[in-house]
Amino acid sequence: MKKEQIKTLYDSKYMKFYDIQYKEGAHYYCASRREKDRTLAISSTEEYWNLLADAVSCVVVIRVKGEEPKLLLNWEFRYPTNQYLLSVPAGLIDEEDREKPDALRITAIRELREETGLIVGETDEVKVINPCVFSTPGLTDEGNALMYISINREEMPELSHRGAEGSEKFEGFRLVSLSEAKGYLRTGRDEHGVYYPLYTWAALMYFVAGEAVFG
């Protein structure tokens, strides 16, 4: 597809809306984080192979010596749903970090600090689970990298939302045991009866599967 086939309908710092004319008289609409010349609709196969995600979503497991590992989630207010949703620490990759080879790791560590107050130390682990996945490719070309962060401590670290910025609103943390994670997966809802995001489901699945294999 050519750049001329895409028309910008809305443009703001965090969100753009494009009209993709994929053939004469036929239109498809796409929400995107990307400037028009970086949208996936006009990317080549080679560019797609080297795609850097727009954001990271983190599977955070807290491992305190002598205690059962816990998956760290939080309730974050999501305006389109008008609900606090059980969510993973997540955030956009800063523009100044996009050219760095460890952009995903840098973003994961920053978002963890801002949304939970946790600072990654020498005994902790940060790794990439999947460099880019799409949640709703029929609506948006936004890609998220799935990251794993293991916080390994002698004692339970302090958690805080004090680093939250802008529109971010939180209502507490949830330390999820293995049995509780299985319960969330069975019901598809949190304890308040509210549905959770796809990335929360991925974190629950990774946590349950990982502990079953490696725990």
PyMOL commands that place a pseudoatom at each C-alpha (Angstrom):
pseudoatom trace, name=CA, resn=MET, resi=1, chain=A, elem=C, hetatm=0, pos=[0.000, 0.000, 0.000]
pseudoatom trace, name=CA, resn=LYS, resi=2, chain=A, elem=C, hetatm=0, pos=[1.209, 3.509, -0.791]
pseudoatom trace, name=CA, resn=LYS, resi=3, chain=A, elem=C, hetatm=0, pos=[1.409, 6.504, 1.536]
pseudoatom trace, name=CA, resn=GLU, resi=4, chain=A, elem=C, hetatm=0, pos=[-0.986, 8.427, -0.730]
pseudoatom trace, name=CA, resn=GLN, resi=5, chain=A, elem=C, hetatm=0, pos=[-3.710, 5.882, 0.083]
pseudoatom trace, name=CA, resn=ILE, resi=6, chain=A, elem=C, hetatm=0, pos=[-3.760, 6.949, 3.746]
pseudoatom trace, name=CA, resn=LYS, resi=7, chain=A, elem=C, hetatm=0, pos=[-5.504, 10.112, 4.916]
pseudoatom trace, name=CA, resn=THR, resi=8, chain=A, elem=C, hetatm=0, pos=[-5.140, 11.542, 8.415]
pseudoatom trace, name=CA, resn=LEU, resi=9, chain=A, elem=C, hetatm=0, pos=[-8.536, 12.166, 10.022]
pseudoatom trace, name=CA, resn=TYR, resi=10, chain=A, elem=C, hetatm=0, pos=[-7.286, 12.970, 13.540]
pseudoatom trace, name=CA, resn=ASP, resi=11, chain=A, elem=C, hetatm=0, pos=[-3.825, 13.658, 14.959]
pseudoatom trace, name=CA, resn=SER, resi=12, chain=A, elem=C, hetatm=0, pos=[-2.784, 14.113, 18.598]
pseudoatom trace, name=CA, resn=LYS, resi=13, chain=A, elem=C, hetatm=0, pos=[0.302, 13.325, 20.652]
pseudoatom trace, name=CA, resn=TYR, resi=14, chain=A, elem=C, hetatm=0, pos=[-0.863, 9.872, 21.753]
pseudoatom trace, name=CA, resn=MET, resi=15, chain=A, elem=C, hetatm=0, pos=[-3.401, 8.830, 19.132]
pseudoatom trace, name=CA, resn=LYS, resi=16, chain=A, elem=C, hetatm=0, pos=[-3.984, 9.208, 15.412]
pseudoatom trace, name=CA, resn=PHE, resi=17, chain=A, elem=C, hetatm=0, pos=[-6.890, 8.079, 13.236]
pseudoatom trace, name=CA, resn=TYR, resi=18, chain=A, elem=C, hetatm=0, pos=[-6.384, 7.171, 9.590]
pseudoatom trace, name=CA, resn=ASP, resi=19, chain=A, elem=C, hetatm=0, pos=[-8.597, 6.478, 6.577]
pseudoatom trace, name=CA, resn=ILE, resi=20, chain=A, elem=C, hetatm=0, pos=[-6.964, 3.704, 4.553]
pseudoatom trace, name=CA, resn=GLN, resi=21, chain=A, elem=C, hetatm=0, pos=[-8.269, 3.615, 0.980]
pseudoatom trace, name=CA, resn=TYR, resi=22, chain=A, elem=C, hetatm=0, pos=[-7.285, 0.056, 0.128]
pseudoatom trace, name=CA, resn=LYS, resi=23, chain=A, elem=C, hetatm=0, pos=[-8.931, 0.211, -3.298]
pseudoatom trace, name=CA, resn=GLU, resi=24, chain=A, elem=C, hetatm=0, pos=[-10.942, 2.730, -5.321]
pseudoatom trace, name=CA, resn=GLY, resi=25, chain=A, elem=C, hetatm=0, pos=[-13.972, 3.806, -3.278]
pseudoatom trace, name=CA, resn=ALA, resi=26, chain=A, elem=C, hetatm=0, pos=[-13.230, 1.357, -0.426]
pseudoatom trace, name=CA, resn=HIS, resi=27, chain=A, elem=C, hetatm=0, pos=[-12.093, 2.610, 2.980]
pseudoatom trace, name=CA, resn=TYR, resi=28, chain=A, elem=C, hetatm=0, pos=[-10.830, 1.052, 6.223]
pseudoatom trace, name=CA, resn=TYR, resi=29, chain=A, elem=C, hetatm=0, pos=[-10.320, 3.060, 9.402]
pseudoatom trace, name=CA, resn=CYS, resi=30, chain=A, elem=C, hetatm=0, pos=[-7.379, 2.568, 11.747]
pseudoatom trace, name=CA, resn=ALA, resi=31, chain=A, elem=C, hetatm=0, pos=[-6.401, 3.995, 15.124]
pseudoatom trace, name=CA, resn=SER, resi=32, chain=A, elem=C, hetatm=0, pos=[-2.637, 4.215, 15.600]
pseudoatom trace, name=CA, resn=ARG, resi=33, chain=A, elem=C, hetatm=0, pos=[0.144, 5.501, 17.855]
pseudoatom trace, name=CA, resn=ARG, resi=34, chain=A, elem=C, hetatm=0, pos=[2.328, 5.995, 14.785]
pseudoatom trace, name=CA, resn=GLU, resi=35, chain=A, elem=C, hetatm=0, pos=[3.006, 8.899, 12.460]
pseudoatom trace, name=CA, resn=LYS, resi=36, chain=A, elem=C, hetatm=0, pos=[1.658, 8.247, 8.982]
pseudoatom trace, name=CA, resn=ASP, resi=37, chain=A, elem=C, hetatm=0, pos=[5.005, 7.354, 7.449]
pseudoatom trace, name=CA, resn=ARG, resi=38, chain=A, elem=C, hetatm=0, pos=[5.548, 4.684, 10.149]
pseudoatom trace, name=CA, resn=THR, resi=39, chain=A, elem=C, hetatm=0, pos=[2.134, 3.003, 10.017]
pseudoatom trace, name=CA, resn=LEU, resi=40, chain=A, elem=C, hetatm=0, pos=[2.199, -0.715, 9.348]
pseudoatom trace, name=CA, resn=ALA, resi=41, chain=A, elem=C, hetatm=0, pos=[-0.278, -0.279, 6.497]
pseudoatom trace, name=CA, resn=ILE, resi=42, chain=A, elem=C, hetatm=0, pos=[2.540, 1.085, 4.327]
pseudoatom trace, name=CA, resn=SER, resi=43, chain=A, elem=C, hetatm=0, pos=[5.429, -0.929, 5.789]
pseudoatom trace, name=CA, resn=SER, resi=44, chain=A, elem=C, hetatm=0, pos=[7.404, -3.323, 3.634]
pseudoatom trace, name=CA, resn=THR, resi=45, chain=A, elem=C, hetatm=0, pos=[7.884, -6.938, 4.632]
pseudoatom trace, name=CA, resn=GLU, resi=46, chain=A, elem=C, hetatm=0, pos=[11.490, -6.170, 5.600]
pseudoatom trace, name=CA, resn=GLU, resi=47, chain=A, elem=C, hetatm=0, pos=[10.386, -3.252, 7.797]
pseudoatom trace, name=CA, resn=TYR, resi=48, chain=A, elem=C, hetatm=0, pos=[7.776, -5.472, 9.432]
pseudoatom trace, name=CA, resn=TRP, resi=49, chain=A, elem=C, hetatm=0, pos=[10.410, -8.106, 10.250]
pseudoatom trace, name=CA, resn=ASN, resi=50, chain=A, elem=C, hetatm=0, pos=[12.375, -5.430, 12.132]
pseudoatom trace, name=CA, resn=LEU, resi=51, chain=A, elem=C, hetatm=0, pos=[9.333, -3.886, 13.805]
pseudoatom trace, name=CA, resn=LEU, resi=52, chain=A, elem=C, hetatm=0, pos=[9.732, -2.321, 17.234]
pseudoatom trace, name=CA, resn=ALA, resi=53, chain=A, elem=C, hetatm=0, pos=[6.599, -2.451, 19.383]
pseudoatom trace, name=CA, resn=ASP, resi=54, chain=A, elem=C, hetatm=0, pos=[4.871, 0.745, 20.479]
pseudoatom trace, name=CA, resn=ALA, resi=55, chain=A, elem=C, hetatm=0, pos=[4.700, -0.255, 24.142]
pseudoatom trace, name=CA, resn=VAL, resi=56, chain=A, elem=C, hetatm=0, pos=[5.519, -2.933, 26.693]
pseudoatom trace, name=CA, resn=SER, resi=57, chain=A, elem=C, hetatm=0, pos=[3.251, -4.987, 28.944]
pseudoatom trace, name=CA, resn=CYS, resi=58, chain=A, elem=C, hetatm=0, pos=[5.000, -6.643, 31.881]
pseudoatom trace, name=CA, resn=VAL, resi=59, chain=A, elem=C, hetatm=0, pos=[4.492, -9.979, 33.607]
pseudoatom trace, name=CA, resn=VAL, resi=60, chain=A, elem=C, hetatm=0, pos=[5.875, -9.155, 37.046]
pseudoatom trace, name=CA, resn=VAL, resi=61, chain=A, elem=C, hetatm=0, pos=[6.461, -11.961, 39.548]
pseudoatom trace, name=CA, resn=ILE, resi=62, chain=A, elem=C, hetatm=0, pos=[7.576, -11.158, 43.096]
pseudoatom trace, name=CA, resn=ARG, resi=63, chain=A, elem=C, hetatm=0, pos=[9.641, -13.909, 44.690]
pseudoatom trace, name=CA, resn=VAL, resi=64, chain=A, elem=C, hetatm=0, pos=[10.240, -13.432, 48.417]
pseudoatom trace, name=CA, resn=LYS, resi=65, chain=A, elem=C, hetatm=0, pos=[12.518, -15.984, 50.059]
pseudoatom trace, name=CA, resn=GLY, resi=66, chain=A, elem=C, hetatm=0, pos=[10.526, -18.746, 51.738]
pseudoatom trace, name=CA, resn=GLU, resi=67, chain=A, elem=C, hetatm=0, pos=[7.189, -17.604, 50.286]
pseudoatom trace, name=CA, resn=GLU, resi=68, chain=A, elem=C, hetatm=0, pos=[5.051, -18.603, 47.323]
pseudoatom trace, name=CA, resn=PRO, resi=69, chain=A, elem=C, hetatm=0, pos=[5.727, -16.510, 44.195]
pseudoatom trace, name=CA, resn=LYS, resi=70, chain=A, elem=C, hetatm=0, pos=[3.047, -13.901, 43.450]
pseudoatom trace, name=CA, resn=LEU, resi=71, chain=A, elem=C, hetatm=0, pos=[2.002, -12.269, 40.189]
pseudoatom trace, name=CA, resn=LEU, resi=72, chain=A, elem=C, hetatm=0, pos=[1.845, -8.487, 40.616]
pseudoatom trace, name=CA, resn=LEU, resi=73, chain=A, elem=C, hetatm=0, pos=[-1.225, -6.827, 39.077]
pseudoatom trace, name=CA, resn=ASN, resi=74, chain=A, elem=C, hetatm=0, pos=[-2.991, -3.548, 39.771]
pseudoatom trace, name=CA, resn=TRP, resi=75, chain=A, elem=C, hetatm=0, pos=[-6.378, -1.976, 39.240]
pseudoatom trace, name=CA, resn=GLU, resi=76, chain=A, elem=C, hetatm=0, pos=[-5.958, 0.786, 36.659]
pseudoatom trace, name=CA, resn=PHE, resi=77, chain=A, elem=C, hetatm=0, pos=[-8.818, 3.013, 35.529]
pseudoatom trace, name=CA, resn=ARG, resi=78, chain=A, elem=C, hetatm=0, pos=[-9.455, 2.676, 31.813]
pseudoatom trace, name=CA, resn=TYR, resi=79, chain=A, elem=C, hetatm=0, pos=[-11.566, 5.514, 30.481]
pseudoatom trace, name=CA, resn=PRO, resi=80, chain=A, elem=C, hetatm=0, pos=[-13.125, 3.704, 27.475]
pseudoatom trace, name=CA, resn=THR, resi=81, chain=A, elem=C, hetatm=0, pos=[-14.543, 1.030, 29.825]
pseudoatom trace, name=CA, resn=ASN, resi=82, chain=A, elem=C, hetatm=0, pos=[-15.305, 3.400, 32.741]
pseudoatom trace, name=CA, resn=GLN, resi=83, chain=A, elem=C, hetatm=0, pos=[-13.900, 0.714, 35.058]
pseudoatom trace, name=CA, resn=TYR, resi=84, chain=A, elem=C, hetatm=0, pos=[-10.839, -0.078, 37.123]
pseudoatom trace, name=CA, resn=LEU, resi=85, chain=A, elem=C, hetatm=0, pos=[-9.446, -3.098, 35.275]
pseudoatom trace, name=CA, resn=LEU, resi=86, chain=A, elem=C, hetatm=0, pos=[-7.071, -5.685, 36.720]
pseudoatom trace, name=CA, resn=SER, resi=87, chain=A, elem=C, hetatm=0, pos=[-3.965, -4.820, 34.704]
pseudoatom trace, name=CA, resn=VAL, resi=88, chain=A, elem=C, hetatm=0, pos=[-0.245, -5.391, 34.252]
pseudoatom trace, name=CA, resn=PRO, resi=89, chain=A, elem=C, hetatm=0, pos=[2.367, -2.624, 34.503]
pseudoatom trace, name=CA, resn=ALA, resi=90, chain=A, elem=C, hetatm=0, pos=[2.630, -1.209, 30.971]
pseudoatom trace, name=CA, resn=GLY, resi=91, chain=A, elem=C, hetatm=0, pos=[3.538, 1.862, 28.984]
pseudoatom trace, name=CA, resn=LEU, resi=92, chain=A, elem=C, hetatm=0, pos=[4.687, 3.400, 25.721]
pseudoatom trace, name=CA, resn=ILE, resi=93, chain=A, elem=C, hetatm=0, pos=[8.277, 3.353, 24.514]
pseudoatom trace, name=CA, resn=ASP, resi=94, chain=A, elem=C, hetatm=0, pos=[9.672, 6.890, 24.689]
pseudoatom trace, name=CA, resn=GLU, resi=95, chain=A, elem=C, hetatm=0, pos=[10.697, 8.366, 21.341]
pseudoatom trace, name=CA, resn=GLU, resi=96, chain=A, elem=C, hetatm=0, pos=[14.275, 8.979, 22.553]
pseudoatom trace, name=CA, resn=ASP, resi=97, chain=A, elem=C, hetatm=0, pos=[14.623, 5.284, 23.437]
pseudoatom trace, name=CA, resn=ARG, resi=98, chain=A, elem=C, hetatm=0, pos=[13.350, 3.823, 20.163]
pseudoatom trace, name=CA, resn=GLU, resi=99, chain=A, elem=C, hetatm=0, pos=[16.793, 3.637, 18.504]
pseudoatom trace, name=CA, resn=LYS, resi=100, chain=A, elem=C, hetatm=0, pos=[18.451, 1.979, 21.498]
pseudoatom trace, name=CA, resn=PRO, resi=101, chain=A, elem=C, hetatm=0, pos=[19.075, -1.777, 21.200]
pseudoatom trace, name=CA, resn=ASP, resi=102, chain=A, elem=C, hetatm=0, pos=[17.613, -2.392, 24.673]
pseudoatom trace, name=CA, resn=ALA, resi=103, chain=A, elem=C, hetatm=0, pos=[14.550, -0.136, 24.247]
pseudoatom trace, name=CA, resn=LEU, resi=104, chain=A, elem=C, hetatm=0, pos=[12.159, -2.824, 25.500]
pseudoatom trace, name=CA, resn=ARG, resi=105, chain=A, elem=C, hetatm=0, pos=[14.156, -3.443, 28.668]
pseudoatom trace, name=CA, resn=ILE, resi=106, chain=A, elem=C, hetatm=0, pos=[14.573, 0.298, 29.341]
pseudoatom trace, name=CA, resn=THR, resi=107, chain=A, elem=C, hetatm=0, pos=[10.819, 0.847, 28.997]
pseudoatom trace, name=CA, resn=ALA, resi=108, chain=A, elem=C, hetatm=0, pos=[9.890, -2.143, 31.159]
pseudoatom trace, name=CA, resn=ILE, resi=109, chain=A, elem=C, hetatm=0, pos=[12.184, -1.022, 33.981]
pseudoatom trace, name=CA, resn=ARG, resi=110, chain=A, elem=C, hetatm=0, pos=[10.893, 2.571, 33.780]
pseudoatom trace, name=CA, resn=GLU, resi=111, chain=A, elem=C, hetatm=0, pos=[7.222, 1.574, 33.774]
pseudoatom trace, name=CA, resn=LEU, resi=112, chain=A, elem=C, hetatm=0, pos=[7.769, -0.811, 36.678]
pseudoatom trace, name=CA, resn=ARG, resi=113, chain=A, elem=C, hetatm=0, pos=[9.296, 2.019, 38.713]
pseudoatom trace, name=CA, resn=GLU, resi=114, chain=A, elem=C, hetatm=0, pos=[6.596, 4.551, 37.809]
pseudoatom trace, name=CA, resn=GLU, resi=115, chain=A, elem=C, hetatm=0, pos=[3.585, 2.280, 38.344]
pseudoatom trace, name=CA, resn=THR, resi=116, chain=A, elem=C, hetatm=0, pos=[4.752, 0.135, 41.265]
pseudoatom trace, name=CA, resn=GLY, resi=117, chain=A, elem=C, hetatm=0, pos=[7.697, 1.933, 42.885]
pseudoatom trace, name=CA, resn=LEU, resi=118, chain=A, elem=C, hetatm=0, pos=[9.893, -1.141, 42.347]
pseudoatom trace, name=CA, resn=ILE, resi=119, chain=A, elem=C, hetatm=0, pos=[13.468, -0.594, 41.199]
pseudoatom trace, name=CA, resn=VAL, resi=120, chain=A, elem=C, hetatm=0, pos=[15.146, -3.481, 39.382]
pseudoatom trace, name=CA, resn=GLY, resi=121, chain=A, elem=C, hetatm=0, pos=[18.236, -4.668, 41.245]
pseudoatom trace, name=CA, resn=GLU, resi=122, chain=A, elem=C, hetatm=0, pos=[21.149, -7.010, 40.605]
pseudoatom trace, name=CA, resn=THR, resi=123, chain=A, elem=C, hetatm=0, pos=[19.288, -10.098, 41.834]
pseudoatom trace, name=CA, resn=ASP, resi=124, chain=A, elem=C, hetatm=0, pos=[16.259, -9.423, 39.627]
pseudoatom trace, name=CA, resn=GLU, resi=125, chain=A, elem=C, hetatm=0, pos=[15.603, -10.664, 36.091]
pseudoatom trace, name=CA, resn=VAL, resi=126, chain=A, elem=C, hetatm=0, pos=[14.210, -8.827, 33.046]
pseudoatom trace, name=CA, resn=LYS, resi=127, chain=A, elem=C, hetatm=0, pos=[13.664, -10.622, 29.729]
pseudoatom trace, name=CA, resn=VAL, resi=128, chain=A, elem=C, hetatm=0, pos=[11.561, -10.487, 26.580]
pseudoatom trace, name=CA, resn=ILE, resi=129, chain=A, elem=C, hetatm=0, pos=[8.724, -13.030, 26.320]
pseudoatom trace, name=CA, resn=ASN, resi=130, chain=A, elem=C, hetatm=0, pos=[7.546, -11.838, 22.900]
pseudoatom trace, name=CA, resn=PRO, resi=131, chain=A, elem=C, hetatm=0, pos=[8.912, -8.740, 21.105]
pseudoatom trace, name=CA, resn=CYS, resi=132, chain=A, elem=C, hetatm=0, pos=[5.585, -7.725, 19.544]
pseudoatom trace, name=CA, resn=VAL, resi=133, chain=A, elem=C, hetatm=0, pos=[1.986, -8.937, 19.770]
pseudoatom trace, name=CA, resn=PHE, resi=134, chain=A, elem=C, hetatm=0, pos=[-1.234, -7.298, 18.555]
pseudoatom trace, name=CA, resn=SER, resi=135, chain=A, elem=C, hetatm=0, pos=[-4.363, -7.166, 20.704]
pseudoatom trace, name=CA, resn=THR, resi=136, chain=A, elem=C, hetatm=0, pos=[-6.866, -5.784, 18.187]
pseudoatom trace, name=CA, resn=PRO, resi=137, chain=A, elem=C, hetatm=0, pos=[-5.349, -5.688, 14.672]
pseudoatom trace, name=CA, resn=GLY, resi=138, chain=A, elem=C, hetatm=0, pos=[-8.771, -5.078, 13.124]
pseudoatom trace, name=CA, resn=LEU, resi=139, chain=A, elem=C, hetatm=0, pos=[-8.852, -1.700, 14.885]
pseudoatom trace, name=CA, resn=THR, resi=140, chain=A, elem=C, hetatm=0, pos=[-5.261, -0.601, 15.500]
pseudoatom trace, name=CA, resn=ASP, resi=141, chain=A, elem=C, hetatm=0, pos=[-1.692, -1.363, 14.433]
pseudoatom trace, name=CA, resn=GLU, resi=142, chain=A, elem=C, hetatm=0, pos=[-0.443, -0.860, 18.012]
pseudoatom trace, name=CA, resn=GLY, resi=143, chain=A, elem=C, hetatm=0, pos=[1.994, -3.573, 19.052]
pseudoatom trace, name=CA, resn=ASN, resi=144, chain=A, elem=C, hetatm=0, pos=[3.029, -4.493, 22.586]
pseudoatom trace, name=CA, resn=ALA, resi=145, chain=A, elem=C, hetatm=0, pos=[6.148, -6.343, 23.682]
pseudoatom trace, name=CA, resn=LEU, resi=146, chain=A, elem=C, hetatm=0, pos=[5.493, -8.852, 26.441]
pseudoatom trace, name=CA, resn=MET, resi=147, chain=A, elem=C, hetatm=0, pos=[8.195, -8.598, 29.103]
pseudoatom trace, name=CA, resn=TYR, resi=148, chain=A, elem=C, hetatm=0, pos=[8.967, -10.777, 32.119]
pseudoatom trace, name=CA, resn=ILE, resi=149, chain=A, elem=C, hetatm=0, pos=[10.308, -9.234, 35.324]
pseudoatom trace, name=CA, resn=SER, resi=150, chain=A, elem=C, hetatm=0, pos=[11.206, -11.359, 38.328]
pseudoatom trace, name=CA, resn=ILE, resi=151, chain=A, elem=C, hetatm=0, pos=[11.718, -9.400, 41.553]
pseudoatom trace, name=CA, resn=ASN, resi=152, chain=A, elem=C, hetatm=0, pos=[13.787, -11.604, 43.889]
pseudoatom trace, name=CA, resn=ARG, resi=153, chain=A, elem=C, hetatm=0, pos=[14.031, -10.339, 47.465]
pseudoatom trace, name=CA, resn=GLU, resi=154, chain=A, elem=C, hetatm=0, pos=[14.584, -11.404, 51.064]
pseudoatom trace, name=CA, resn=GLU, resi=155, chain=A, elem=C, hetatm=0, pos=[11.519, -9.438, 52.167]
pseudoatom trace, name=CA, resn=MET, resi=156, chain=A, elem=C, hetatm=0, pos=[8.379, -8.124, 50.475]
pseudoatom trace, name=CA, resn=PRO, resi=157, chain=A, elem=C, hetatm=0, pos=[9.276, -4.784, 48.835]
pseudoatom trace, name=CA, resn=GLU, resi=158, chain=A, elem=C, hetatm=0, pos=[7.153, -1.668, 49.264]
pseudoatom trace, name=CA, resn=LEU, resi=159, chain=A, elem=C, hetatm=0, pos=[4.707, -0.945, 46.438]
pseudoatom trace, name=CA, resn=SER, resi=160, chain=A, elem=C, hetatm=0, pos=[3.576, 2.524, 45.421]
pseudoatom trace, name=CA, resn=HIS, resi=161, chain=A, elem=C, hetatm=0, pos=[1.622, 4.306, 42.670]
pseudoatom trace, name=CA, resn=ARG, resi=162, chain=A, elem=C, hetatm=0, pos=[3.314, 7.647, 43.421]
pseudoatom trace, name=CA, resn=GLY, resi=163, chain=A, elem=C, hetatm=0, pos=[5.081, 7.665, 40.055]
pseudoatom trace, name=CA, resn=ALA, resi=164, chain=A, elem=C, hetatm=0, pos=[1.831, 7.609, 38.058]
pseudoatom trace, name=CA, resn=GLU, resi=165, chain=A, elem=C, hetatm=0, pos=[1.649, 10.356, 35.452]
pseudoatom trace, name=CA, resn=GLY, resi=166, chain=A, elem=C, hetatm=0, pos=[-0.970, 12.308, 33.509]
pseudoatom trace, name=CA, resn=SER, resi=167, chain=A, elem=C, hetatm=0, pos=[-4.283, 10.506, 33.101]
pseudoatom trace, name=CA, resn=GLU, resi=168, chain=A, elem=C, hetatm=0, pos=[-3.072, 7.382, 34.949]
pseudoatom trace, name=CA, resn=LYS, resi=169, chain=A, elem=C, hetatm=0, pos=[-5.349, 6.444, 37.854]
pseudoatom trace, name=CA, resn=PHE, resi=170, chain=A, elem=C, hetatm=0, pos=[-4.816, 3.406, 40.070]
pseudoatom trace, name=CA, resn=GLU, resi=171, chain=A, elem=C, hetatm=0, pos=[-6.738, 1.829, 42.924]
pseudoatom trace, name=CA, resn=GLY, resi=172, chain=A, elem=C, hetatm=0, pos=[-4.314, -0.524, 44.616]
pseudoatom trace, name=CA, resn=PHE, resi=173, chain=A, elem=C, hetatm=0, pos=[-2.292, -3.623, 43.867]
pseudoatom trace, name=CA, resn=ARG, resi=174, chain=A, elem=C, hetatm=0, pos=[-3.191, -7.293, 43.704]
pseudoatom trace, name=CA, resn=LEU, resi=175, chain=A, elem=C, hetatm=0, pos=[-0.619, -9.969, 44.576]
pseudoatom trace, name=CA, resn=VAL, resi=176, chain=A, elem=C, hetatm=0, pos=[-1.989, -13.082, 42.917]
pseudoatom trace, name=CA, resn=SER, resi=177, chain=A, elem=C, hetatm=0, pos=[-1.142, -16.607, 44.050]
pseudoatom trace, name=CA, resn=LEU, resi=178, chain=A, elem=C, hetatm=0, pos=[-0.995, -19.546, 41.654]
pseudoatom trace, name=CA, resn=SER, resi=179, chain=A, elem=C, hetatm=0, pos=[-4.395, -20.841, 42.775]
pseudoatom trace, name=CA, resn=GLU, resi=180, chain=A, elem=C, hetatm=0, pos=[-5.938, -17.366, 42.480]
pseudoatom trace, name=CA, resn=ALA, resi=181, chain=A, elem=C, hetatm=0, pos=[-4.503, -16.976, 38.969]
pseudoatom trace, name=CA, resn=LYS, resi=182, chain=A, elem=C, hetatm=0, pos=[-6.176, -20.219, 37.950]
pseudoatom trace, name=CA, resn=GLY, resi=183, chain=A, elem=C, hetatm=0, pos=[-9.443, -18.884, 39.382]
pseudoatom trace, name=CA, resn=TYR, resi=184, chain=A, elem=C, hetatm=0, pos=[-9.199, -15.708, 37.324]
pseudoatom trace, name=CA, resn=LEU, resi=185, chain=A, elem=C, hetatm=0, pos=[-8.586, -17.798, 34.209]
pseudoatom trace, name=CA, resn=ARG, resi=186, chain=A, elem=C, hetatm=0, pos=[-11.585, -20.014, 34.921]
pseudoatom trace, name=CA, resn=THR, resi=187, chain=A, elem=C, hetatm=0, pos=[-14.024, -17.129, 35.412]
pseudoatom trace, name=CA, resn=GLY, resi=188, chain=A, elem=C, hetatm=0, pos=[-12.573, -14.526, 33.017]
pseudoatom trace, name=CA, resn=ARG, resi=189, chain=A, elem=C, hetatm=0, pos=[-13.316, -11.839, 35.619]
pseudoatom trace, name=CA, resn=ASP, resi=190, chain=A, elem=C, hetatm=0, pos=[-11.757, -10.321, 38.730]
pseudoatom trace, name=CA, resn=GLU, resi=191, chain=A, elem=C, hetatm=0, pos=[-13.294, -10.638, 42.183]
pseudoatom trace, name=CA, resn=HIS, resi=192, chain=A, elem=C, hetatm=0, pos=[-15.527, -7.630, 41.458]
pseudoatom trace, name=CA, resn=GLY, resi=193, chain=A, elem=C, hetatm=0, pos=[-17.035, -9.362, 38.440]
pseudoatom trace, name=CA, resn=VAL, resi=194, chain=A, elem=C, hetatm=0, pos=[-15.206, -7.069, 36.005]
pseudoatom trace, name=CA, resn=TYR, resi=195, chain=A, elem=C, hetatm=0, pos=[-13.618, -8.436, 32.808]
pseudoatom trace, name=CA, resn=TYR, resi=196, chain=A, elem=C, hetatm=0, pos=[-9.878, -7.894, 32.444]
pseudoatom trace, name=CA, resn=PRO, resi=197, chain=A, elem=C, hetatm=0, pos=[-7.628, -6.968, 29.468]
pseudoatom trace, name=CA, resn=LEU, resi=198, chain=A, elem=C, hetatm=0, pos=[-6.051, -9.479, 27.084]
pseudoatom trace, name=CA, resn=TYR, resi=199, chain=A, elem=C, hetatm=0, pos=[-2.580, -8.669, 28.425]
pseudoatom trace, name=CA, resn=THR, resi=200, chain=A, elem=C, hetatm=0, pos=[-3.742, -9.588, 31.928]
pseudoatom trace, name=CA, resn=TRP, resi=201, chain=A, elem=C, hetatm=0, pos=[-4.931, -12.923, 30.560]
pseudoatom trace, name=CA, resn=ALA, resi=202, chain=A, elem=C, hetatm=0, pos=[-1.491, -13.413, 28.939]
pseudoatom trace, name=CA, resn=ALA, resi=203, chain=A, elem=C, hetatm=0, pos=[0.232, -12.623, 32.249]
pseudoatom trace, name=CA, resn=LEU, resi=204, chain=A, elem=C, hetatm=0, pos=[-1.995, -15.072, 34.135]
pseudoatom trace, name=CA, resn=MET, resi=205, chain=A, elem=C, hetatm=0, pos=[-1.342, -17.796, 31.556]
pseudoatom trace, name=CA, resn=TYR, resi=206, chain=A, elem=C, hetatm=0, pos=[2.419, -17.209, 31.583]
pseudoatom trace, name=CA, resn=PHE, resi=207, chain=A, elem=C, hetatm=0, pos=[2.491, -17.206, 35.378]
pseudoatom trace, name=CA, resn=VAL, resi=208, chain=A, elem=C, hetatm=0, pos=[0.466, -20.416, 35.689]
pseudoatom trace, name=CA, resn=ALA, resi=209, chain=A, elem=C, hetatm=0, pos=[2.385, -22.198, 32.939]
pseudoatom trace, name=CA, resn=GLY, resi=210, chain=A, elem=C, hetatm=0, pos=[5.768, -20.992, 34.151]
pseudoatom trace, name=CA, resn=GLU, resi=211, chain=A, elem=C, hetatm=0, pos=[5.228, -22.029, 37.749]
pseudoatom trace, name=CA, resn=ALA, resi=212, chain=A, elem=C, hetatm=0, pos=[3.892, -25.424, 36.628]
pseudoatom trace, name=CA, resn=VAL, resi=213, chain=A, elem=C, hetatm=0, pos=[7.031, -26.053, 34.550]
pseudoatom trace, name=CA, resn=PHE, resi=214, chain=A, elem=C, hetatm=0, pos=[9.755, -24.247, 36.474]
pseudoatom trace, name=CA, resn=GLY, resi=215, chain=A, elem=C, hetatm=0, pos=[8.311, -23.547, 39.940]
for i in range(1, 215): cmd.bond("trace and resi %d" % i, "trace and resi %d" % (i + 1))
show_as sticks, trace
zoom trace
